[in-house]
Amino acid sequence: MRKYMFGSVLGLSAFAASLVVTVPANATLWRNYASENYLLSVQNNTTTHGQAIVIQVANGLATQNWTLSFNPGTGYYTFFSQLTPPPTSFPLVIGVAGGVGHVNNGTGLIDWESNGSLDQSWSVVPQFNDASGHPCYVFVNAASPSGTARVAGVSGGVIQQNRPVIIWDYFGDPIGHPDQFWCAY
């Protein structure tokens, strides 16, 4: 686990003061709180750039393992895929399809070469522990429009195999919108 200082996040008034939070430092499985049978995954188990980020039932493949890397210069995290890209590529990370100008409600998340763009940068904000004691978070995109917090959630809140993970306004309610919360395993 890695500790870091977390300041206020736009749209998340519960975190207006600085506090110390702990997030996983090594490869992590991110289970969706709506149904922890489903994990954050790269669709099609391939290193081809632009693959959709989806939820899938646990399958033991590298497509479901993520390493968080904190950039102290920006104050954000990057989600690195554990898929091994071709030797001429940069590591694959989670970003918003279309880049910074497309951080709109409903835009899908994809894997892409790491380029340091804000659409590939995330605040990993702690929320609560699940019934098994695992910490659960929301992932706020750094390119969220001013005054809002756009987070990773499951399209339409429908929990089923290969359902896309998208960016959407943070609702702040784990009961009504459990698809926006991700638990570290």
LOKE-455457 format. One record per atom (N, C-alpha, C, O, CB): residue in three letters; x, y, z. Coordinates in steps of 0.05 Angstrom, whole numbers, padded with zeros to 5 digits, always signed. Glycine has a CB too. Example, Ala and Ser with C-alpha at 12.3 -4.5 7.8 and 13.67 -1.06 7.14 Angstrom:
2
ALA+00264-00114+00156
ALA+00246-00090+00156
ALA+00264-00066+00156
ALA+00285-00066+00169
ALA+00226-00089+00181
SER+00257-00045+00142
SER+00273-00021+00143
SER+00258+00001+00157
SER+00268+00023+00161
SER+00282-00012+00114
REM end
This chain:
185
MET+00017-00023+00000
MET+00000+00000+00000
MET+00018+00025+00000
MET+00039+00025+00013
MET-00019+00000+00024
ARG+00009+00045-00014
ARG+00024+00070-00016
ARG+00007+00092-00003
ARG-00018+00093-00008
ARG+00031+00078-00045
LYS+00019+00109+00013
LYS+00004+00131+00025
LYS+00011+00157+00011
LYS+00034+00161+00002
LYS+00010+00133+00056
TYR-00008+00175+00009
TYR-00003+00201-00002
TYR-00022+00222+00009
TYR-00043+00214+00020
TYR-00004+00201-00033
MET-00016+00247+00005
MET-00033+00268+00014
MET-00054+00274-00008
MET-00047+00275-00031
MET-00018+00294+00022
PHE-00079+00277+00000
PHE-00100+00281-00019
PHE-00114+00307-00011
PHE-00125+00309+00011
PHE-00120+00257-00020
GLY-00115+00326-00029
GLY-00129+00351-00024
GLY-00158+00350-00035
GLY-00167+00328-00042
GLY-00114+00375-00037
SER-00171+00372-00036
SER-00199+00372-00045
SER-00201+00364-00074
SER-00183+00370-00090
SER-00211+00400-00040
VAL-00223+00351-00080
VAL-00229+00343-00107
VAL-00254+00358-00115
VAL-00273+00359-00100
VAL-00233+00312-00110
LEU-00254+00370-00139
LEU-00278+00385-00148
LEU-00302+00367-00147
LEU-00302+00344-00156
LEU-00273+00395-00176
GLY-00323+00377-00135
GLY-00348+00362-00134
GLY-00350+00342-00111
GLY-00371+00330-00108
GLY-00352+00348-00159
LEU-00329+00340-00096
LEU-00330+00320-00073
LEU-00324+00336-00048
LEU-00302+00335-00037
LEU-00308+00298-00078
SER-00345+00349-00038
SER-00341+00366-00014
SER-00333+00351+00010
SER-00322+00363+00029
SER-00367+00381-00009
ALA-00338+00325+00011
ALA-00330+00309+00035
ALA-00300+00308+00038
ALA-00290+00301+00060
ALA-00341+00281+00032
PHE-00285+00316+00018
PHE-00256+00315+00019
PHE-00243+00343+00017
PHE-00222+00346+00005
PHE-00245+00297-00003
ALA-00256+00362+00028
ALA-00247+00390+00026
ALA-00221+00394+00041
ALA-00205+00411+00033
ALA-00268+00409+00037
ALA-00216+00380+00062
ALA-00191+00382+00078
ALA-00171+00361+00069
ALA-00179+00340+00059
ALA-00197+00380+00108
SER-00146+00366+00072
SER-00126+00346+00065
SER-00126+00324+00086
SER-00132+00328+00109
SER-00098+00359+00064
LEU-00121+00300+00076
LEU-00120+00277+00093
LEU-00101+00256+00080
LEU-00095+00258+00057
LEU-00148+00265+00098
VAL-00092+00237+00096
VAL-00075+00216+00086
VAL-00093+00192+00079
VAL-00109+00183+00096
VAL-00053+00209+00107
VAL-00089+00182+00055
VAL-00104+00159+00046
VAL-00084+00137+00038
VAL-00061+00143+00032
VAL-00124+00166+00024
THR-00094+00113+00036
THR-00077+00091+00028
THR-00089+00078+00004
THR-00113+00071+00003
THR-00073+00070+00051
VAL-00073+00074-00017
VAL-00082+00060-00041
VAL-00062+00038-00047
VAL-00039+00039-00040
VAL-00085+00080-00065
PRO-00071+00017-00061
PRO-00053-00005-00068
PRO-00030+00004-00085
PRO-00034+00020-00103
PRO-00068-00028-00082
ALA-00006-00007-00080
ALA+00018+00001-00096
ALA+00024-00020-00117
ALA+00037-00014-00137
ALA+00041+00005-00077
ASN+00017-00045-00113
ASN+00024-00067-00131
ASN+00000-00073-00149
ASN-00021-00061-00146
ASN+00033-00091-00116
ALA+00003-00093-00166
ALA-00018-00101-00184
ALA-00043-00108-00167
ALA-00042-00122-00147
ALA-00010-00126-00201
THR-00065-00097-00176
THR-00090-00098-00161
THR-00113-00107-00179
THR-00114-00100-00203
THR-00097-00071-00148
LEU-00131-00123-00168
LEU-00156-00129-00181
LEU-00176-00109-00171
LEU-00179-00106-00147
LEU-00165-00159-00176
TRP-00190-00095-00189
TRP-00210-00076-00181
TRP-00238-00087-00186
TRP-00246-00090-00209
TRP-00207-00049-00197
ARG-00252-00095-00165
ARG-00278-00107-00166
ARG-00299-00085-00164
ARG-00297-00067-00148
ARG-00282-00128-00144
ASN-00319-00087-00182
ASN-00341-00067-00181
ASN-00359-00072-00157
ASN-00367-00094-00153
ASN-00357-00067-00207
TYR-00364-00051-00142
TYR-00380-00054-00118
TYR-00409-00064-00123
TYR-00420-00076-00105
TYR-00381-00027-00103
ALA-00420-00058-00146
ALA-00447-00067-00153
ALA-00449-00097-00153
ALA-00469-00109-00145
ALA-00456-00056-00180
SER-00428-00111-00162
SER-00426-00140-00161
SER-00396-00146-00162
SER-00383-00144-00183
SER-00441-00154-00185
GLU-00385-00154-00140
GLU-00356-00158-00138
GLU-00347-00183-00153
GLU-00324-00190-00152
GLU-00348-00160-00109
ASN-00365-00196-00168
ASN-00357-00218-00186
ASN-00345-00206-00212
ASN-00331-00220-00226
ASN-00382-00235-00194
TYR-00350-00180-00217
TYR-00340-00167-00241
TYR-00317-00148-00235
TYR-00317-00133-00216
TYR-00363-00151-00254
LEU-00296-00151-00252
LEU-00272-00136-00249
LEU-00267-00117-00272
LEU-00277-00121-00294
LEU-00248-00155-00246
LEU-00252-00096-00267
LEU-00243-00077-00287
LEU-00224-00092-00306
LEU-00205-00104-00296
LEU-00228-00052-00274
SER-00230-00092-00332
SER-00215-00109-00351
SER-00211-00095-00377
SER-00225-00076-00384
SER-00230-00135-00355
VAL-00191-00104-00392
VAL-00187-00096-00420
VAL-00202-00117-00437
VAL-00197-00141-00435
VAL-00156-00094-00428
GLN-00219-00107-00454
GLN-00234-00125-00472
GLN-00216-00139-00491
GLN-00196-00127-00501
GLN-00256-00110-00487
ASN-00221-00164-00497
ASN-00208-00180-00518
ASN-00179-00189-00510
ASN-00166-00201-00527
ASN-00206-00165-00543
ASN-00170-00184-00486
ASN-00144-00194-00477
ASN-00122-00189-00498
ASN-00108-00208-00506
ASN-00145-00224-00470
THR-00120-00165-00507
THR-00100-00158-00528
THR-00086-00132-00521
THR-00096-00116-00506
THR-00114-00156-00555
THR-00062-00129-00532
THR-00046-00105-00528
THR-00052-00084-00550
THR-00038-00064-00551
THR-00016-00111-00526
THR-00071-00089-00567
THR-00079-00070-00587
THR-00090-00045-00574
THR-00107-00046-00557
THR-00100-00082-00607
HIS-00079-00022-00582
HIS-00087+00004-00571
HIS-00117+00009-00577
HIS-00126+00002-00598
HIS-00070+00026-00581
GLY-00130+00022-00558
GLY-00158+00030-00562
GLY-00179+00009-00554
GLY-00202+00013-00560
GLY-00161+00037-00590
GLN-00170-00012-00541
GLN-00190-00032-00532
GLN-00207-00020-00510
GLN-00197-00005-00493
GLN-00175-00058-00522
ALA-00232-00027-00510
ALA-00251-00017-00490
ALA-00243-00028-00462
ALA-00235-00051-00459
ALA-00279-00024-00497
ILE-00247-00011-00442
ILE-00246-00020-00414
ILE-00274-00029-00407
ILE-00293-00014-00411
ILE-00234+00002-00394
VAL-00277-00053-00397
VAL-00303-00065-00392
VAL-00302-00079-00364
VAL-00281-00079-00351
VAL-00310-00086-00414
ILE-00325-00089-00356
ILE-00325-00107-00332
ILE-00328-00136-00342
ILE-00342-00141-00361
ILE-00348-00099-00312
GLN-00313-00153-00329
GLN-00314-00182-00336
GLN-00313-00198-00310
GLN-00301-00190-00290
GLN-00291-00190-00355
VAL-00324-00222-00312
VAL-00322-00241-00290
VAL-00292-00248-00287
VAL-00278-00250-00306
VAL-00339-00267-00295
ALA-00283-00251-00262
ALA-00255-00258-00257
ALA-00246-00281-00274
ALA-00260-00302-00275
ALA-00251-00264-00227
ASN-00223-00278-00288
ASN-00214-00299-00306
ASN-00184-00305-00302
ASN-00174-00323-00315
ASN-00218-00291-00334
GLY-00170-00291-00284
GLY-00142-00297-00278
GLY-00123-00286-00299
GLY-00099-00292-00297
GLY-00138-00326-00276
LEU-00132-00272-00319
LEU-00115-00261-00340
LEU-00103-00234-00333
LEU-00114-00220-00315
LEU-00130-00259-00367
ALA-00081-00227-00346
ALA-00068-00201-00340
ALA-00086-00178-00347
ALA-00081-00156-00336
ALA-00043-00199-00356
THR-00106-00181-00363
THR-00125-00160-00370
THR-00139-00148-00346
THR-00151-00127-00348
THR-00144-00169-00391
GLN-00139-00162-00324
GLN-00154-00154-00300
GLN-00135-00144-00278
GLN-00144-00139-00256
GLN-00171-00176-00290
ASN-00110-00143-00283
ASN-00090-00134-00263
ASN-00080-00106-00271
ASN-00072-00101-00293
ASN-00066-00154-00261
TRP-00080-00088-00251
TRP-00073-00060-00255
TRP-00053-00052-00234
TRP-00055-00059-00211
TRP-00098-00042-00255
THR-00033-00036-00243
THR-00014-00024-00224
THR-00019+00006-00225
THR-00020+00019-00246
THR+00016-00031-00232
LEU-00022+00017-00201
LEU-00025+00046-00199
LEU+00003+00059-00196
LEU+00020+00049-00181
LEU-00042+00054-00174
SER+00007+00080-00210
SER+00032+00095-00208
SER+00025+00124-00201
SER+00010+00137-00216
SER+00049+00093-00235
PHE+00036+00134-00179
PHE+00031+00161-00170
PHE+00052+00180-00182
PHE+00076+00174-00180
PHE+00030+00163-00139
ASN+00043+00202-00193
ASN+00060+00223-00203
ASN+00060+00246-00184
ASN+00040+00261-00184
ASN+00052+00231-00232
PRO+00080+00249-00167
PRO+00080+00271-00147
PRO+00079+00299-00160
PRO+00071+00318-00148
PRO+00104+00269-00129
GLY+00089+00301-00185
GLY+00089+00327-00199
GLY+00060+00336-00206
GLY+00055+00360-00206
GLY+00105+00325-00224
THR+00043+00317-00212
THR+00015+00324-00219
THR-00005+00319-00196
THR-00026+00332-00195
THR+00006+00309-00244
GLY+00002+00301-00178
GLY-00016+00294-00157
GLY-00037+00273-00165
GLY-00056+00269-00151
GLY-00029+00318-00146
TYR-00033+00260-00188
TYR-00052+00241-00198
TYR-00039+00213-00202
TYR-00015+00210-00202
TYR-00063+00251-00225
TYR-00057+00194-00205
TYR-00048+00166-00210
TYR-00053+00159-00239
TYR-00070+00171-00253
TYR-00063+00147-00191
THR-00038+00139-00248
THR-00043+00127-00274
THR-00047+00097-00270
THR-00033+00085-00254
THR-00018+00132-00294
PHE-00067+00086-00284
PHE-00073+00057-00282
PHE-00058+00043-00305
PHE-00066+00046-00328
PHE-00104+00052-00283
PHE-00037+00028-00298
PHE-00022+00013-00318
PHE-00032-00015-00321
PHE-00036-00029-00301
PHE+00008+00013-00311
SER-00038-00023-00346
SER-00046-00051-00351
SER-00023-00070-00347
SER+00000-00062-00352
SER-00057-00054-00380
GLN-00028-00094-00338
GLN-00007-00114-00335
GLN-00003-00130-00360
GLN+00014-00148-00361
GLN-00014-00132-00312
LEU-00018-00123-00381
LEU-00012-00136-00407
LEU+00015-00126-00417
LEU+00022-00103-00412
LEU-00034-00129-00428
THR+00030-00143-00429
THR+00056-00136-00439
THR+00054-00125-00467
THR+00047-00141-00485
THR+00076-00160-00438
PRO+00059-00099-00471
PRO+00056-00088-00499
PRO+00080-00097-00516
PRO+00101-00106-00505
PRO+00054-00058-00498
PRO+00078-00093-00542
PRO+00101-00099-00559
PRO+00125-00083-00550
PRO+00122-00061-00538
PRO+00095-00093-00589
PRO+00150-00092-00555
PRO+00173-00079-00545
PRO+00177-00050-00555
PRO+00191-00034-00543
PRO+00198-00094-00552
THR+00164-00043-00577
THR+00167-00015-00588
THR+00146+00004-00576
THR+00147+00027-00583
THR+00166-00016-00618
SER+00129-00006-00559
SER+00107+00011-00549
SER+00113+00021-00521
SER+00131+00011-00507
SER+00081-00004-00549
PHE+00097+00041-00513
PHE+00097+00049-00485
PHE+00077+00032-00470
PHE+00060+00020-00483
PHE+00091+00080-00483
PRO+00078+00031-00444
PRO+00058+00016-00429
PRO+00030+00026-00434
PRO+00026+00050-00439
PRO+00065+00017-00398
LEU+00011+00008-00432
LEU-00017+00014-00437
LEU-00030+00023-00411
LEU-00025+00011-00390
LEU-00033-00009-00449
VAL-00046+00044-00412
VAL-00059+00056-00389
VAL-00089+00061-00395
VAL-00097+00060-00418
VAL-00046+00082-00380
ILE-00105+00066-00374
ILE-00133+00073-00378
ILE-00135+00103-00383
ILE-00124+00119-00369
ILE-00150+00065-00353
GLY-00150+00109-00404
GLY-00155+00137-00411
GLY-00183+00140-00423
GLY-00197+00120-00427
GLY-00134+00147-00432
VAL-00191+00164-00428
VAL-00218+00170-00439
VAL-00215+00169-00470
VAL-00197+00182-00481
VAL-00229+00198-00429
ALA-00233+00154-00483
ALA-00232+00153-00512
ALA-00234+00181-00524
ALA-00252+00196-00517
ALA-00256+00135-00523
GLY-00216+00187-00542
GLY-00216+00214-00554
GLY-00199+00234-00540
GLY-00194+00256-00550
GLY-00243+00224-00557
GLY-00190+00228-00515
GLY-00172+00246-00501
GLY-00186+00267-00484
GLY-00210+00265-00479
GLY-00154+00259-00520
VAL-00171+00287-00477
VAL-00180+00308-00458
VAL-00205+00322-00467
VAL-00222+00328-00450
VAL-00158+00328-00454
GLY-00209+00327-00492
GLY-00232+00341-00502
GLY-00258+00325-00502
GLY-00279+00335-00510
GLY-00227+00351-00529
HIS-00256+00300-00493
HIS-00280+00282-00494
HIS-00288+00271-00467
HIS-00300+00250-00465
HIS-00274+00259-00513
VAL-00281+00285-00446
VAL-00288+00276-00419
VAL-00317+00284-00413
VAL-00323+00301-00396
VAL-00269+00288-00397
ASN-00335+00272-00429
ASN-00364+00278-00428
ASN-00378+00254-00416
ASN-00369+00231-00419
ASN-00375+00285-00456
ASN-00401+00259-00404
ASN-00417+00237-00394
ASN-00422+00217-00416
ASN-00432+00224-00437
ASN-00444+00247-00382
GLY-00416+00191-00410
GLY-00421+00169-00429
GLY-00398+00162-00447
GLY-00400+00142-00461
GLY-00444+00177-00446
THR-00376+00177-00446
THR-00353+00170-00463
THR-00339+00146-00451
THR-00335+00144-00426
THR-00333+00194-00465
GLY-00333+00126-00468
GLY-00320+00102-00459
GLY-00291+00105-00451
GLY-00277+00124-00459
GLY-00322+00081-00480
LEU-00282+00087-00433
LEU-00254+00086-00426
LEU-00240+00065-00444
LEU-00252+00045-00450
LEU-00250+00080-00396
ILE-00215+00070-00451
ILE-00199+00052-00468
ILE-00171+00049-00456
ILE-00163+00064-00438
ILE-00198+00063-00497
ASP-00157+00029-00467
ASP-00128+00028-00461
ASP-00113+00042-00484
ASP-00121+00041-00507
ASP-00118-00002-00458
TRP-00091+00055-00476
TRP-00076+00071-00496
TRP-00048+00074-00485
TRP-00042+00069-00461
TRP-00089+00099-00501
GLU-00029+00081-00503
GLU-00002+00086-00494
GLU-00002+00109-00474
GLU-00016+00129-00477
GLU+00016+00092-00518
SER+00014+00106-00454
SER+00017+00126-00434
SER+00030+00151-00447
SER+00052+00149-00459
SER+00034+00116-00410
ASN+00017+00174-00444
ASN+00028+00199-00455
ASN+00027+00222-00436
ASN+00033+00245-00443
ASN+00013+00206-00481
GLY+00018+00217-00411
GLY+00018+00237-00391
GLY-00006+00256-00392
GLY-00007+00276-00377
GLY+00043+00253-00392
SER-00025+00251-00410
SER-00048+00268-00414
SER-00066+00267-00389
SER-00067+00247-00375
SER-00063+00260-00439
LEU-00081+00289-00384
LEU-00099+00289-00361
LEU-00121+00268-00364
LEU-00131+00259-00343
LEU-00111+00317-00358
ASP-00130+00261-00388
ASP-00150+00240-00390
ASP-00141+00213-00381
ASP-00157+00195-00376
ASP-00160+00239-00419
GLN-00114+00210-00378
GLN-00102+00185-00368
GLN-00095+00187-00338
GLN-00082+00169-00327
GLN-00078+00178-00384
SER-00102+00209-00326
SER-00095+00215-00298
SER-00120+00214-00280
SER-00141+00224-00288
SER-00081+00242-00296
TRP-00116+00203-00256
TRP-00139+00198-00239
TRP-00133+00204-00210
TRP-00111+00199-00200
TRP-00148+00169-00242
SER-00153+00215-00196
SER-00152+00216-00167
SER-00166+00191-00157
SER-00188+00184-00166
SER-00166+00242-00155
VAL-00153+00176-00140
VAL-00164+00151-00129
VAL-00174+00158-00101
VAL-00158+00160-00082
VAL-00142+00127-00129
VAL-00200+00162-00098
VAL-00211+00174-00074
VAL-00225+00153-00057
VAL-00244+00140-00066
VAL-00232+00196-00082
PRO-00215+00149-00032
PRO-00226+00128-00015
PRO-00255+00135-00006
PRO-00261+00158-00002
PRO-00209+00124+00010
GLN-00272+00114-00004
GLN-00299+00118+00004
GLN-00307+00103+00028
GLN-00317+00114+00048
GLN-00317+00111-00019
PHE-00303+00076+00028
PHE-00312+00059+00050
PHE-00299+00031+00046
PHE-00285+00027+00025
PHE-00343+00056+00051
ASN-00303+00013+00064
ASN-00295-00015+00061
ASN-00319-00032+00054
ASN-00341-00027+00064
ASN-00281-00026+00086
ASP-00315-00052+00036
ASP-00337-00070+00030
ASP-00342-00089+00053
ASP-00328-00088+00073
ASP-00331-00085+00003
ALA-00361-00107+00050
ALA-00368-00126+00071
ALA-00345-00144+00078
ALA-00345-00155+00101
ALA-00392-00143+00062
SER-00326-00148+00060
SER-00302-00165+00066
SER-00279-00149+00077
SER-00258-00160+00082
SER-00294-00180+00040
GLY-00283-00123+00080
GLY-00262-00106+00091
GLY-00243-00094+00071
GLY-00223-00081+00078
GLY-00246-00121+00111
HIS-00248-00098+00045
HIS-00231-00087+00024
HIS-00238-00057+00020
HIS-00262-00050+00019
HIS-00234-00103-00002
PRO-00218-00040+00017
PRO-00224-00012+00012
PRO-00236-00007-00016
PRO-00228-00019-00035
PRO-00198+00005+00016
CYS-00256+00011-00016
CYS-00269+00018-00042
CYS-00265+00047-00047
CYS-00264+00064-00029
CYS-00300+00011-00040
TYR-00263+00054-00073
TYR-00255+00080-00082
TYR-00274+00089-00105
TYR-00288+00073-00116
TYR-00226+00081-00091
VAL-00272+00115-00111
VAL-00281+00126-00137
VAL-00257+00136-00151
VAL-00237+00145-00139
VAL-00303+00149-00133
PHE-00257+00134-00178
PHE-00235+00142-00195
PHE-00244+00168-00209
PHE-00260+00166-00228
PHE-00226+00120-00215
VAL-00234+00191-00201
VAL-00242+00217-00212
VAL-00221+00224-00234
VAL-00197+00225-00229
VAL-00243+00239-00190
ASN-00231+00229-00258
ASN-00213+00236-00280
ASN-00203+00265-00276
ASN-00218+00283-00270
ASN-00228+00233-00307
ALA-00177+00268-00281
ALA-00164+00294-00277
ALA-00173+00315-00297
ALA-00170+00339-00293
ALA-00134+00291-00279
ALA-00185+00307-00320
ALA-00194+00326-00340
ALA-00224+00332-00336
ALA-00237+00343-00355
ALA-00190+00314-00368
SER-00235+00326-00313
SER-00263+00333-00308
SER-00267+00363-00311
SER-00250+00378-00303
SER-00272+00324-00279
PRO-00290+00370-00323
PRO-00296+00399-00326
PRO-00296+00413-00299
PRO-00301+00401-00278
PRO-00323+00404-00340
SER-00290+00439-00299
SER-00289+00455-00275
SER-00315+00452-00259
SER-00337+00454-00270
SER-00284+00484-00281
GLY-00313+00447-00233
GLY-00336+00445-00216
GLY-00350+00418-00216
GLY-00370+00414-00202
GLY-00356+00465-00223
THR-00340+00399-00231
THR-00352+00372-00231
THR-00331+00351-00225
THR-00307+00356-00226
THR-00365+00366-00259
ALA-00340+00327-00219
ALA-00322+00305-00216
ALA-00333+00282-00233
ALA-00355+00271-00228
ALA-00320+00295-00185
ARG-00319+00276-00254
ARG-00327+00254-00272
ARG-00312+00229-00264
ARG-00287+00230-00262
ARG-00323+00261-00303
VAL-00326+00208-00260
VAL-00315+00183-00249
VAL-00319+00160-00268
VAL-00337+00161-00285
VAL-00326+00177-00221
ALA-00304+00138-00264
ALA-00307+00113-00279
ALA-00331+00098-00267
ALA-00332+00093-00242
ALA-00281+00096-00278
GLY-00350+00090-00284
GLY-00372+00074-00275
GLY-00381+00056-00298
GLY-00370+00058-00320
GLY-00396+00092-00267
VAL-00399+00038-00293
VAL-00408+00019-00313
VAL-00431+00031-00329
VAL-00450+00043-00317
VAL-00417-00008-00300
SER-00430+00029-00355
SER-00451+00041-00372
SER-00479+00033-00364
SER-00486+00009-00363
SER-00445+00033-00401
GLY-00495+00053-00358
GLY-00523+00049-00350
GLY-00526+00035-00323
GLY-00548+00029-00315
GLY-00536+00033-00370
GLY-00504+00030-00309
GLY-00505+00016-00284
GLY-00513-00013-00287
GLY-00520-00027-00267
GLY-00525+00030-00265
VAL-00512-00023-00312
VAL-00520-00051-00318
VAL-00495-00069-00314
VAL-00475-00066-00328
VAL-00531-00054-00347
ILE-00497-00087-00295
ILE-00475-00105-00288
ILE-00477-00131-00303
ILE-00493-00149-00296
ILE-00473-00109-00258
GLN-00462-00133-00325
GLN-00462-00158-00341
GLN-00435-00160-00356
GLN-00421-00140-00359
GLN-00486-00158-00361
GLN-00428-00184-00365
GLN-00403-00189-00378
GLN-00399-00170-00402
GLN-00416-00166-00418
GLN-00403-00218-00388
ASN-00374-00159-00403
ASN-00365-00141-00424
ASN-00380-00115-00426
ASN-00379-00102-00447
ASN-00366-00156-00450
ARG-00394-00107-00405
ARG-00407-00080-00405
ARG-00385-00059-00404
ARG-00367-00061-00387
ARG-00427-00078-00381
PRO-00387-00038-00421
PRO-00366-00017-00421
PRO-00365-00001-00395
PRO-00385+00003-00381
PRO-00372+00002-00444
VAL-00341+00007-00389
VAL-00336+00026-00367
VAL-00334+00053-00380
VAL-00319+00057-00399
VAL-00310+00019-00350
ILE-00348+00072-00369
ILE-00351+00099-00380
ILE-00344+00120-00359
ILE-00340+00114-00336
ILE-00379+00104-00392
ILE-00343+00145-00369
ILE-00339+00168-00351
ILE-00367+00180-00347
ILE-00383+00182-00365
ILE-00319+00189-00363
TRP-00373+00189-00322
TRP-00399+00200-00315
TRP-00396+00218-00291
TRP-00378+00214-00275
TRP-00420+00178-00311
ASP-00415+00237-00288
ASP-00415+00253-00264
ASP-00417+00235-00239
ASP-00432+00216-00239
ASP-00438+00273-00264
TYR-00403+00243-00218
TYR-00403+00228-00193
TYR-00430+00233-00178
TYR-00437+00256-00174
TYR-00379+00236-00175
PHE-00444+00212-00171
PHE-00469+00214-00157
PHE-00465+00214-00127
PHE-00482+00225-00112
PHE-00488+00192-00165
GLY-00444+00201-00117
GLY-00438+00201-00088
GLY-00455+00183-00072
GLY-00455+00185-00047
GLY-00441+00228-00078
ASP-00470+00165-00084
ASP-00488+00147-00069
ASP-00482+00118-00075
ASP-00490+00108-00097
ASP-00518+00154-00076
PRO-00469+00104-00057
PRO-00463+00076-00063
PRO-00487+00058-00063
PRO-00486+00036-00074
PRO-00443+00065-00043
ILE-00509+00067-00052
ILE-00534+00050-00053
ILE-00547+00052-00080
ILE-00553+00032-00092
ILE-00553+00059-00030
GLY-00552+00077-00090
GLY-00565+00081-00115
GLY-00547+00078-00139
GLY-00556+00072-00161
GLY-00577+00107-00116
HIS-00520+00081-00136
HIS-00501+00080-00158
HIS-00476+00065-00151
HIS-00454+00076-00151
HIS-00494+00109-00167
PRO-00480+00039-00144
PRO-00456+00023-00135
PRO-00436+00018-00158
PRO-00413+00011-00152
PRO-00465-00003-00124
ASP-00444+00022-00183
ASP-00426+00017-00206
ASP-00404+00038-00207
ASP-00384+00033-00222
ASP-00442+00018-00232
GLN-00405+00060-00192
GLN-00384+00080-00193
GLN-00362+00075-00172
GLN-00344+00091-00168
GLN-00396+00108-00189
PHE-00364+00053-00157
PHE-00345+00047-00136
PHE-00330+00021-00143
PHE-00341+00002-00153
PHE-00360+00044-00109
TRP-00304+00022-00137
TRP-00286+00000-00143
TRP-00271-00008-00118
TRP-00259+00008-00105
TRP-00266+00008-00166
CYS-00271-00035-00113
CYS-00258-00045-00089
CYS-00232-00059-00096
CYS-00232-00075-00114
CYS-00277-00064-00074
ALA-00211-00054-00081
ALA-00184-00065-00086
ALA-00181-00092-00074
ALA-00186-00096-00050
ALA-00163-00046-00075
TYR-00173-00111-00090
TYR-00167-00139-00081
TYR-00140-00146-00089
TYR-00131-00169-00084
TYR-00188-00158-00093
REM end
